[in-house]
Amino acid sequence: MVDYLWLKALHVIGAVLLVGNVTVTGVWSYYLYRHWRAGTVPFRPVARAILWTDLCFTAGGGAILTVTGILMILRMDYPVLDTPWLLKGIVALALSTLSWLAVLLPDQVRLERSDDPSVIRRAFLRWSVVGWLSTVLLFYGLWAMVTRA
């Protein structure tokens, strides 16, 4: 039982790192974009910092969350397909992860490398819309797991 409690604690830490970072990244990115358009903040160094913290905390938190989740499922012998709250949480995390890999991460690289205002505007808009939708998915998954709904 002690091993399970350690896994659960690490699982919660992974969720905090993941969900906290994507939420804060969205807020800081809006701040960056608003002040970049006003000409008061240099875009590239801040975009680079956002990219690297996202790689560390989003990927790190997501990895901790996924590994500990799998280990707890195996330890407790949960039937994933017959456990609605577990399935909802897994699907929400999977969809959010796919959007991060397919859209968000490539757009972050574009934002970090571009000096073209039109490229930055398009990439930032897409990144923001997809990013906030992915964040909502993560909050939904978190809610499903905590409430077991």
DRENDRENNU-288450 format. One record per residue: residue number from 1; x, y, z of N, C-alpha, C in turn; residue in three letters. Coordinates in Angstrom, 3 decimals. Layout:
BEGIN
NODE, NUM, X, Y, Z, X, Y, Z, X, Y, Z, ala
...
***
This chain:
BEGIN
NODE, 1, 0.823, -1.203, 0.000, 0.000, 0.000, 0.000, 0.859, 1.257, 0.000, met
NODE, 2, 2.016, 1.200, 0.648, 2.909, 2.359, 0.697, 3.374, 2.721, -0.712, val
NODE, 3, 3.717, 1.705, -1.516, 4.136, 1.969, -2.890, 3.042, 2.682, -3.670, asp
NODE, 4, 1.797, 2.243, -3.489, 0.674, 2.863, -4.180, 0.531, 4.328, -3.770, tyr
NODE, 5, 0.698, 4.624, -2.490, 0.578, 6.009, -2.024, 1.689, 6.885, -2.596, leu
NODE, 6, 2.902, 6.352, -2.740, 3.985, 7.103, -3.385, 3.656, 7.371, -4.848, trp
NODE, 7, 3.132, 6.359, -5.515, 2.735, 6.538, -6.911, 1.643, 7.595, -7.036, leu
NODE, 8, 0.693, 7.534, -6.136, -0.411, 8.501, -6.162, 0.103, 9.923, -5.912, lys
NODE, 9, 1.027, 10.072, -4.968, 1.607, 11.394, -4.693, 2.360, 11.909, -5.918, ala
NODE, 10, 3.147, 11.063, -6.541, 3.862, 11.462, -7.757, 2.891, 11.773, -8.892, leu
NODE, 11, 1.805, 11.030, -8.962, 0.775, 11.259, -9.972, 0.173, 12.664, -9.814, his
NODE, 12, -0.122, 13.033, -8.587, -0.669, 14.363, -8.316, 0.373, 15.439, -8.655, val
NODE, 13, 1.625, 15.202, -8.310, 2.693, 16.151, -8.650, 2.784, 16.315, -10.172, ile
NODE, 14, 2.720, 15.215, -10.904, 2.743, 15.287, -12.365, 1.577, 16.096, -12.907, gly
NODE, 15, 0.385, 15.894, -12.335, -0.798, 16.648, -12.768, -0.632, 18.136, -12.477, ala
NODE, 16, -0.104, 18.459, -11.305, 0.106, 19.868, -10.944, 1.100, 20.518, -11.910, val
NODE, 17, 2.211, 19.828, -12.184, 3.203, 20.371, -13.111, 2.610, 20.578, -14.503, leu
NODE, 18, 1.903, 19.583, -14.995, 1.332, 19.656, -16.341, 0.251, 20.723, -16.449, leu
NODE, 19, -0.781, 20.599, -15.646, -1.921, 21.522, -15.751, -1.515, 22.932, -15.332, val
NODE, 20, -0.697, 23.034, -14.307, -0.230, 24.359, -13.883, 0.597, 25.035, -14.951, gly
NODE, 21, 1.506, 24.294, -15.567, 2.365, 24.910, -16.566, 1.594, 25.339, -17.806, asn
NODE, 22, 0.680, 24.506, -18.308, -0.033, 24.915, -19.516, -0.927, 26.124, -19.249, val
NODE, 23, -1.472, 26.204, -18.056, -2.306, 27.363, -17.712, -1.465, 28.627, -17.614, thr
NODE, 24, -0.370, 28.554, -16.887, 0.503, 29.722, -16.726, 1.140, 30.122, -18.059, val
NODE, 25, 1.505, 29.134, -18.872, 2.084, 29.434, -20.177, 1.102, 30.220, -21.036, thr
NODE, 26, -0.163, 29.833, -21.005, -1.171, 30.571, -21.769, -1.287, 32.016, -21.320, gly
NODE, 27, -1.259, 32.235, -20.031, -1.364, 33.597, -19.494, -0.125, 34.413, -19.854, val
NODE, 28, 1.065, 33.852, -19.629, 2.299, 34.573, -19.946, 2.419, 34.847, -21.439, trp
NODE, 29, 1.962, 33.930, -22.254, 2.046, 34.117, -23.706, 1.142, 35.250, -24.163, ser
NODE, 30, -0.041, 35.340, -23.579, -0.916, 36.465, -23.903, -0.243, 37.782, -23.522, tyr
NODE, 31, 0.359, 37.817, -22.357, 1.095, 39.008, -21.905, 2.215, 39.345, -22.888, tyr
NODE, 32, 2.971, 38.331, -23.287, 4.058, 38.543, -24.241, 3.525, 39.115, -25.545, leu
NODE, 33, 2.507, 38.503, -26.092, 1.984, 38.931, -27.377, 1.441, 40.357, -27.309, tyr
NODE, 34, 0.719, 40.657, -26.256, 0.149, 42.001, -26.099, 1.253, 43.060, -26.033, arg
NODE, 35, 2.288, 42.789, -25.265, 3.361, 43.770, -25.121, 4.309, 43.779, -26.316, his
NODE, 36, 4.426, 42.661, -27.022, 5.226, 42.634, -28.246, 4.579, 43.518, -29.306, trp
NODE, 37, 3.256, 43.435, -29.427, 2.545, 44.275, -30.408, 2.693, 45.748, -30.072, arg
NODE, 38, 2.802, 46.067, -28.793, 2.988, 47.464, -28.377, 4.449, 47.887, -28.503, ala
NODE, 39, 5.331, 46.927, -28.794, 6.744, 47.245, -28.976, 7.530, 47.379, -27.684, gly
NODE, 40, 6.993, 46.889, -26.577, 7.675, 47.059, -25.292, 8.408, 45.818, -24.801, thr
NODE, 41, 8.203, 44.666, -25.470, 8.854, 43.423, -25.046, 9.453, 42.749, -26.281, val
NODE, 42, 10.710, 42.326, -26.204, 11.277, 41.570, -27.322, 10.637, 40.182, -27.383, pro
NODE, 43, 10.260, 39.746, -28.557, 9.482, 38.518, -28.693, 10.319, 37.253, -28.559, phe
NODE, 44, 11.383, 37.141, -29.302, 12.117, 35.869, -29.407, 12.680, 35.344, -28.090, arg
NODE, 45, 13.338, 36.160, -27.270, 13.876, 35.581, -26.028, 12.787, 35.068, -25.089, pro
NODE, 46, 11.665, 35.757, -25.047, 10.577, 35.315, -24.171, 9.912, 34.075, -24.768, val
NODE, 47, 9.735, 34.058, -26.090, 9.171, 32.872, -26.741, 10.071, 31.660, -26.512, ala
NODE, 48, 11.372, 31.863, -26.535, 12.322, 30.774, -26.273, 12.172, 30.262, -24.837, arg
NODE, 49, 12.045, 31.173, -23.904, 11.875, 30.768, -22.497, 10.573, 29.992, -22.314, ala
NODE, 50, 9.516, 30.438, -22.957, 8.235, 29.738, -22.879, 8.359, 28.346, -23.488, ile
NODE, 51, 9.034, 28.240, -24.625, 9.229, 26.944, -25.270, 9.972, 25.981, -24.346, leu
NODE, 52, 11.063, 26.435, -23.743, 11.868, 25.544, -22.897, 11.155, 25.164, -21.593, trp
NODE, 53, 10.461, 26.120, -20.981, 9.722, 25.743, -19.765, 8.572, 24.805, -20.113, thr
NODE, 54, 7.975, 25.004, -21.279, 6.910, 24.099, -21.695, 7.464, 22.701, -21.933, asp
NODE, 55, 8.609, 22.615, -22.576, 9.227, 21.301, -22.791, 9.555, 20.622, -21.465, leu
NODE, 56, 10.112, 21.361, -20.534, 10.495, 20.769, -19.245, 9.283, 20.391, -18.404, cys
NODE, 57, 8.391, 21.329, -18.173, 7.304, 21.097, -17.225, 6.095, 20.388, -17.834, phe
NODE, 58, 5.751, 20.710, -19.080, 4.632, 20.016, -19.708, 5.025, 18.578, -20.014, thr
NODE, 59, 6.165, 18.399, -20.665, 6.612, 17.039, -20.988, 6.973, 16.275, -19.711, ala
NODE, 60, 7.674, 16.921, -18.798, 8.052, 16.260, -17.542, 6.849, 15.883, -16.703, gly
NODE, 61, 5.935, 16.832, -16.513, 4.724, 16.552, -15.740, 3.866, 15.498, -16.413, gly
NODE, 62, 3.743, 15.600, -17.738, 2.962, 14.605, -18.475, 3.567, 13.216, -18.384, gly
NODE, 63, 4.891, 13.135, -18.433, 5.562, 11.831, -18.320, 5.345, 11.233, -16.934, ala
NODE, 64, 5.519, 12.054, -15.893, 5.295, 11.571, -14.523, 3.843, 11.105, -14.364, ile
NODE, 65, 2.916, 11.906, -14.863, 1.490, 11.587, -14.781, 1.180, 10.271, -15.493, leu
NODE, 66, 1.705, 10.107, -16.687, 1.419, 8.909, -17.482, 2.033, 7.652, -16.870, thr
NODE, 67, 3.305, 7.721, -16.517, 3.983, 6.540, -15.958, 3.349, 6.110, -14.640, val
NODE, 68, 3.123, 7.053, -13.749, 2.522, 6.680, -12.462, 1.081, 6.201, -12.642, thr
NODE, 69, 0.365, 6.798, -13.599, -1.000, 6.340, -13.870, -1.029, 4.900, -14.342, gly
NODE, 70, -0.143, 4.568, -15.262, -0.070, 3.191, -15.760, 0.302, 2.236, -14.632, ile
NODE, 71, 1.276, 2.615, -13.828, 1.686, 1.747, -12.718, 0.564, 1.544, -11.702, leu
NODE, 72, -0.207, 2.603, -11.421, -1.327, 2.456, -10.480, -2.437, 1.591, -11.064, met
NODE, 73, -2.694, 1.730, -12.364, -3.703, 0.884, -13.015, -3.296, -0.583, -12.901, ile
NODE, 74, -2.034, -0.855, -13.169, -1.541, -2.233, -13.080, -1.589, -2.755, -11.643, leu
NODE, 75, -1.177, -1.910, -10.696, -1.150, -2.321, -9.291, -2.556, -2.607, -8.765, arg
NODE, 76, -3.516, -1.754, -9.129, -4.878, -1.906, -8.615, -5.749, -2.793, -9.517, met
NODE, 77, -5.211, -3.190, -10.665, -5.908, -4.055, -11.610, -7.254, -3.452, -12.047, asp
NODE, 78, -7.230, -2.158, -12.364, -8.441, -1.482, -12.841, -8.776, -1.939, -14.259, tyr
NODE, 79, -10.051, -2.241, -14.529, -10.464, -2.505, -15.910, -10.695, -1.152, -16.611, pro
NODE, 80, -9.736, -0.707, -17.381, -9.758, 0.653, -17.944, -11.030, 0.914, -18.742, val
NODE, 81, -11.395, -0.001, -19.618, -12.563, 0.229, -20.474, -13.876, 0.192, -19.709, leu
NODE, 82, -13.885, -0.413, -18.542, -15.099, -0.496, -17.725, -15.087, 0.474, -16.547, asp
NODE, 83, -14.144, 1.391, -16.532, -14.046, 2.387, -15.466, -14.180, 3.768, -16.119, thr
NODE, 84, -15.414, 4.301, -16.181, -15.663, 5.523, -16.959, -14.767, 6.706, -16.594, pro
NODE, 85, -14.556, 6.971, -15.306, -13.756, 8.128, -14.905, -12.305, 7.969, -15.353, trp
NODE, 86, -11.811, 6.770, -15.327, -10.451, 6.492, -15.746, -10.325, 6.654, -17.265, leu
NODE, 87, -11.279, 6.117, -17.980, -11.280, 6.220, -19.438, -11.391, 7.679, -19.883, leu
NODE, 88, -12.256, 8.451, -19.221, -12.393, 9.876, -19.554, -11.081, 10.619, -19.325, lys
NODE, 89, -10.434, 10.354, -18.210, -9.167, 11.011, -17.918, -8.086, 10.655, -18.921, gly
NODE, 90, -8.008, 9.389, -19.288, -7.006, 8.938, -20.253, -7.260, 9.549, -21.623, ile
NODE, 91, -8.517, 9.554, -22.064, -8.849, 10.120, -23.379, -8.560, 11.621, -23.398, val
NODE, 92, -8.917, 12.332, -22.338, -8.644, 13.774, -22.277, -7.141, 14.042, -22.347, ala
NODE, 93, -6.348, 13.284, -21.604, -4.890, 13.443, -21.639, -4.345, 13.096, -23.016, leu
NODE, 94, -4.849, 12.023, -23.620, -4.367, 11.610, -24.943, -4.682, 12.662, -26.003, ala
NODE, 95, -5.895, 13.200, -26.002, -6.263, 14.227, -26.988, -5.443, 15.498, -26.795, leu
NODE, 96, -5.258, 15.882, -25.545, -4.456, 17.068, -25.259, -3.004, 16.854, -25.693, ser
NODE, 97, -2.469, 15.682, -25.432, -1.095, 15.371, -25.822, -0.943, 15.373, -27.334, thr
NODE, 98, -1.902, 14.788, -28.035, -1.842, 14.780, -29.503, -1.872, 16.192, -30.070, leu
NODE, 99, -2.710, 17.053, -29.509, -2.756, 18.434, -30.002, -1.453, 19.169, -29.686, ser
NODE, 100, -0.841, 18.842, -28.546, 0.444, 19.461, -28.200, 1.511, 19.045, -29.205, trp
NODE, 101, 1.557, 17.755, -29.517, 2.578, 17.254, -30.442, 2.337, 17.703, -31.879, leu
NODE, 102, 1.075, 17.703, -32.321, 0.760, 17.997, -33.720, 0.682, 19.483, -34.047, ala
NODE, 103, 0.218, 20.298, -33.096, -0.024, 21.712, -33.391, 0.791, 22.640, -32.488, val
NODE, 104, 0.683, 22.438, -31.197, 1.232, 23.409, -30.250, 2.752, 23.473, -30.265, leu
NODE, 105, 3.401, 22.345, -30.173, 4.868, 22.336, -30.166, 5.444, 22.879, -31.473, leu
NODE, 106, 4.946, 22.443, -32.644, 5.458, 23.049, -33.881, 5.225, 24.559, -33.951, pro
NODE, 107, 4.059, 25.021, -33.488, 3.807, 26.467, -33.473, 4.735, 27.188, -32.501, asp
NODE, 108, 5.042, 26.576, -31.371, 5.977, 27.211, -30.435, 7.353, 27.360, -31.068, gln
NODE, 109, 7.775, 26.372, -31.814, 9.066, 26.460, -32.504, 9.004, 27.574, -33.547, val
NODE, 110, 7.902, 27.655, -34.304, 7.739, 28.743, -35.282, 7.798, 30.103, -34.588, arg
NODE, 111, 7.104, 30.226, -33.473, 7.089, 31.496, -32.742, 8.480, 31.860, -32.238, leu
NODE, 112, 9.221, 30.876, -31.801, 10.559, 31.129, -31.263, 11.545, 31.509, -32.358, glu
NODE, 113, 11.335, 31.028, -33.572, 12.294, 31.246, -34.660, 11.946, 32.387, -35.600, arg
NODE, 114, 10.703, 32.843, -35.584, 10.271, 33.801, -36.602, 10.502, 35.257, -36.193, ser
NODE, 115, 10.803, 36.054, -37.210, 10.857, 37.508, -37.048, 9.758, 38.179, -37.861, asp
NODE, 116, 8.998, 37.398, -38.602, 7.949, 37.913, -39.482, 6.661, 38.114, -38.685, asp
NODE, 117, 6.206, 39.359, -38.544, 4.992, 39.625, -37.749, 3.755, 38.856, -38.225, pro
NODE, 118, 3.602, 38.650, -39.534, 2.414, 37.930, -40.010, 2.484, 36.444, -39.625, ser
NODE, 119, 3.663, 35.849, -39.663, 3.840, 34.464, -39.232, 3.573, 34.362, -37.733, val
NODE, 120, 4.094, 35.301, -36.984, 3.896, 35.300, -35.527, 2.412, 35.428, -35.189, ile
NODE, 121, 1.714, 36.344, -35.870, 0.282, 36.525, -35.587, -0.507, 35.242, -35.846, arg
NODE, 122, -0.305, 34.649, -37.035, -1.038, 33.421, -37.389, -0.718, 32.279, -36.432, arg
NODE, 123, 0.559, 32.073, -36.177, 0.968, 30.976, -35.295, 0.463, 31.203, -33.874, ala
NODE, 124, 0.533, 32.442, -33.407, 0.083, 32.727, -32.047, -1.421, 32.513, -31.901, phe
NODE, 125, -2.187, 32.937, -32.899, -3.638, 32.756, -32.836, -3.990, 31.267, -32.803, leu
NODE, 126, -3.411, 30.490, -33.717, -3.678, 29.046, -33.742, -3.214, 28.391, -32.443, arg
NODE, 127, -2.012, 28.763, -31.997, -1.446, 28.199, -30.772, -2.339, 28.517, -29.576, trp
NODE, 128, -2.858, 29.733, -29.525, -3.717, 30.130, -28.403, -5.041, 29.370, -28.396, ser
NODE, 129, -5.691, 29.291, -29.543, -6.996, 28.614, -29.611, -6.840, 27.126, -29.289, val
NODE, 130, -5.912, 26.466, -29.969, -5.707, 25.030, -29.731, -5.184, 24.797, -28.311, val
NODE, 131, -4.312, 25.686, -27.847, -3.751, 25.541, -26.501, -4.793, 25.655, -25.415, gly
NODE, 132, -5.695, 26.627, -25.519, -6.725, 26.762, -24.486, -7.727, 25.617, -24.557, trp
NODE, 133, -8.029, 25.131, -25.770, -8.907, 23.958, -25.877, -8.243, 22.734, -25.242, leu
NODE, 134, -6.948, 22.577, -25.467, -6.207, 21.468, -24.855, -6.158, 21.605, -23.337, ser
NODE, 135, -6.052, 22.829, -22.864, -6.032, 23.077, -21.424, -7.382, 22.723, -20.809, thr
NODE, 136, -8.462, 23.081, -21.486, -9.801, 22.715, -21.017, -9.927, 21.192, -20.949, val
NODE, 137, -9.388, 20.485, -21.945, -9.400, 19.016, -21.910, -8.679, 18.488, -20.673, leu
NODE, 138, -7.537, 19.085, -20.364, -6.786, 18.639, -19.180, -7.565, 18.897, -17.892, leu
NODE, 139, -8.204, 20.050, -17.795, -9.022, 20.333, -16.612, -10.202, 19.358, -16.526, phe
NODE, 140, -10.783, 19.025, -17.668, -11.860, 18.033, -17.682, -11.345, 16.675, -17.201, tyr
NODE, 141, -10.200, 16.253, -17.716, -9.605, 14.978, -17.293, -9.303, 14.979, -15.803, gly
NODE, 142, -8.789, 16.084, -15.302, -8.514, 16.219, -13.885, -9.800, 16.107, -13.068, leu
NODE, 143, -10.846, 16.793, -13.523, -12.131, 16.732, -12.845, -12.678, 15.308, -12.844, trp
NODE, 144, -12.598, 14.618, -14.002, -13.102, 13.247, -14.090, -12.348, 12.320, -13.129, ala
NODE, 145, -11.049, 12.497, -13.035, -10.248, 11.629, -12.170, -10.521, 11.910, -10.686, met
NODE, 146, -10.588, 13.169, -10.319, -10.766, 13.523, -8.901, -12.165, 13.173, -8.411, val
NODE, 147, -13.165, 13.468, -9.230, -14.554, 13.215, -8.806, -15.008, 11.786, -9.119, thr
NODE, 148, -14.218, 11.111, -9.913, -14.559, 9.760, -10.397, -15.935, 9.769, -11.058, arg
NODE, 149, -16.143, 10.819, -11.835, -17.423, 10.971, -12.540, -17.357, 10.374, -13.934, ala
***
